[in-house]
Amino acid sequence: MKPQQIDEQTTNTKKIAELNDRLRNTYWGGQVMTTSGVNQLSDEAREKLFMEVMNFDKFTEDNDPHGEHDFGKITIDNINFFWKIDYYDLTMTYGSENPADPSVTCRVLTIMLASEY
């Protein structure tokens, strides 16, 4: 890879991580989906889960190898949950051609029980 391509890739990765963090931290800048297992939790348990997702900051090489902040695991009361962010085109038919560009990307944050993955 040429140095210019590496710089562009690094810039794109940082932008993707920033956009993903904004969605996860504020629930703004995309859509939020929950699975049936999460929907069956009590209001209090869902609130606690949503707050844990918002405040997640335990990114490491192991759980975030591409540096995009697009996946995490949370354990609450001995129950494991995953959250993940996917990138679609604006029609939500195909994957986004450029996840670093919010004008062509619809982000979807999905929160689920780990057992539903």
N, C-alpha and C positions, 0 to 999 in steps of 0.2 A: 504494500500500500504506500502511496506517495504521502509525504508530510502534509500536504494540503487536504488530502482525503482523511487522514488521521485527525487533523484539527476539526474538520467538518463533522466527522463522526462523534468526536468528543463533545462538540457544541450541541449536536442533536441529542446525544444521550443526556446531557445536562438539562436541556430544555424539556425533554420527555419526563425526566425525574421531577422537575419543577411543576409541570402540568399535572403529573400524577399525585404529587404531594398536595397541590391545591385541591384537587378533587377529593382526596382522602381526608384532608384536614378540615375542609369546609363543606363538603358535599355539594360543591358548585363547580361547574365546568364539565359536566357530563351527566350520565344517568347512574342511578344507584339501584341495584337489583338485590333482592334477598331470596333465598331458597325457601321451600316449604318448611324445612326444619327450623330455620330461623324465624319464619312467620309464626310458628307454633309456640315460640318462647313467650314468656310473660312480658308485659310492657317494660317492667323493671329490668329483666334480663336483657332484652333488646337494647334498652337505653345504655346499659353497662357495656354491651358489646360494641355499639356504635361509638361510644366514647373511647374504648380501647383501640378501635380501628383509627379513629381520628388522631389519637396520640401516639400511634405506633411509630417508633424511630429506631428499631433494632435491626438496621440493615447491615449485613456482613457480606463478605465474599461468598459464603456458603448459600445464603438465602437470596442474594441479589447479585448474581455473577455479572449481569450486564449493566448494573448501575442505574436501572430505570425506576426503581422503587415501585414495582408493579405486582408484588406478591408479599404476603405475610401470614404468619401463623400466630394465633392468640389462644391462650388457655385460660378459661374462666370456670371456676368451680369444678375443676378436673374434666372439663369438656373442651375439646380442641375445635377451633374454628379456623378457616382460611378466608382470606380476602384476596381478590385478584383484579387487575385492571386489564381490559382488552381494548384494542383500538379498531374501530370500524370506519368505513367511509360514511358520508353524511346520510346515505339512504339505509345504512346498517345492513347492507347486502353483502359487502365484501370487506376484507381487511383494509385499513387505511394505507394509502401509498406513502404517507409521510406522517407518522405519529407525533413528530415535533411541531407540526403545523396545525393549530386548532381550527383553522378555517376550512380544513379538509378532513378533520378527524372528529368522530364522536367517541368519547371515552365511556366505558361502562365498567363501573366498580361493582363486583359481585361479592356478597358476603354470605358465607355458607358454613354449615357444619362440616368438619373435616370428613366425616363419614359419607357425606353427599358428593364428594369430589370424584 
